[in-house]
């Protein structure tokens, strides 16, 4: 039975805060009213056994019935009953179908931008950022309408665009921090397996190409064509076996070959038997 109100035992004295309010007795007993309402709404063929009741508030109780409609295994009809103060007459608030713990329900909705993974985007596909994408910030907060009399009457933004200086939006601080976090925790970060086993760090590798801007103190770009990280952003604390100063330890060197032995014995030096 669901929705049973637990009755405190004599050993445990519930506090005022932990005591559950009792369901209204008249509403809790009105199973026939609830059954009539649900049968009236959906037909008797879809209504199964009474599963219980639960208190929903002051003089509000819901009764639950199993749903026997094909395809709705685990779903339940819930009939909410109420009555006015000092009135015995029970009235029906609503009849709804609700999923039970074993019900098959649709997976939670995920916006398409979160669903699409980088590997899903192929040549020719468009991935349009949302208008209010937090990763981007307007490049021009002020001065958009500003007109410089020395540069004729065109807005400053238009002049900047013509000079190749302007971008409509640039990376916001939020977008930059998000990218930095992703890169740091990704395959180019210090915790990547290849970095943990590496003999040196990227910060002192000759193949590291430094970046400009605020990310330069943490990241660079690997320019070693012989390793998988070539062309990728790597953390300065990342590393790999292709580090420019990598040398083998003595124990890793191949064993030295012994000196060659020249066999100078000719057939004329062999005594016949
Ligand atoms: S070769 Fe290795 S250590 Fe050097 S920059 Fe690239 S990833 Fe870093």
Boltz pocket constraint, residues with backbone or C-beta under 6 A from the ligand:
constraints:
  - pocket:
      binder: B
      contacts: [[A, 200], [A, 201], [A, 202], [A, 205], [A, 206], [A, 207], [A, 208], [A, 221], [A, 222], [A, 223], [A, 224], [A, 227], [A, 229], [A, 230], [A, 234], [A, 235], [A, 238], [A, 239], [A, 240], [A, 241], [A, 242], [A, 243], [A, 244]]
      max_distance: 6.0
